[in-house]
Amino acid sequence: MPLKSESAPHSNEFFRYYVVSFLKGEKKVSKFESGLDGATFTSNGRRLLGGFYKAAGDTPRPTAVLLHGLPGIEKHLDIAYRLRDLGWNCLYFHFRGCWGSEGAFSLQGLADDTRAAVEWVIKQPSVDKDRIALLGCSTGAHTALVYGAADPRVRAIVGVSPVIEPRAFHFPEEMAGEFAGMLNGITGRVLLEQWRALPPLAHSLRAFAPRPILLVAADKDSVFPPSHYADSVAQFANIQLIRKEASDHGFSACRPWLARTVIDWLIATLGA
């Protein structure tokens, strides 16, 4: 499936409108103005922190909820900025026990935190409640698929460097200890135990169908390589897998390509 270019039709229309408005001496005033607000909400009594990138528009906007990975060093906020530029809201937040959010970190608590985030966004006046997508990165993709399967309000899911087969990853004890050191209320040993308890995704993938899923994978991903799951997802007609040959787990050398790929698909799927 060919990817849309950055010069999509809606971008050209946006440009023409503002050129004409400028020549006429007019200033566009939208019902919803673009901006960035701090966001706080609770999940099981724990206060979670985040930010809400608000897109300009005259009508409620499609909205992505961004779920970071483990431990969440890469926030993927370049995607959030670009989404806002092209008419999408984007909420990013930190799971419990991460980066200032309250509570002890728990892999089993990520779905509850995602539910709290979705509940928060649907209360915002600028959010189109019929166009909500989850954008899960690494471990966050596993959470997106588990939670999204149970919530029909989630209309699409994007997984970047996704965890599809948790048990295919042999979690080194040293890595678990390093990650636990960046989180609150958990040890490396407990983190490993929780990882081994993560459910397989076969049921969630079936339950989410026929709603669309995009998986963006890096062939040089040494953590969750697409070879772990490419065959298992091929049976699902609603799942598109895009692979980037020369990239690592974080798409470090091709962030513009990643943002364009994700956002083009979201706009093609749910509009702008």
Secondary structure, 3 states (H helix, E strand, C coil): CCCCCCCCHHHHHHHHHHHHHHHCCCCCCCCECCEEEEEEEEECCEEEEEEEEECCECCCEEEEEEECCCCCCCCCHHHHHHHHHCCCEEEEECCCCECCCCCCCCHHHHHHHHHHHHHHHHCCCCEEEEEEEEEEECHHHHHHHHHHHHCCCEEEEEEECCCCCHHHCCCCHHHHHHHHCCECCCCHHHHHHHHHCCCCCHHHHHHHCCCCEEEEEECCCCCCCHHHCHHHHCCCCCEEEEEECCCCCCCCCCHHHHHHHHHHHHHHHHCC
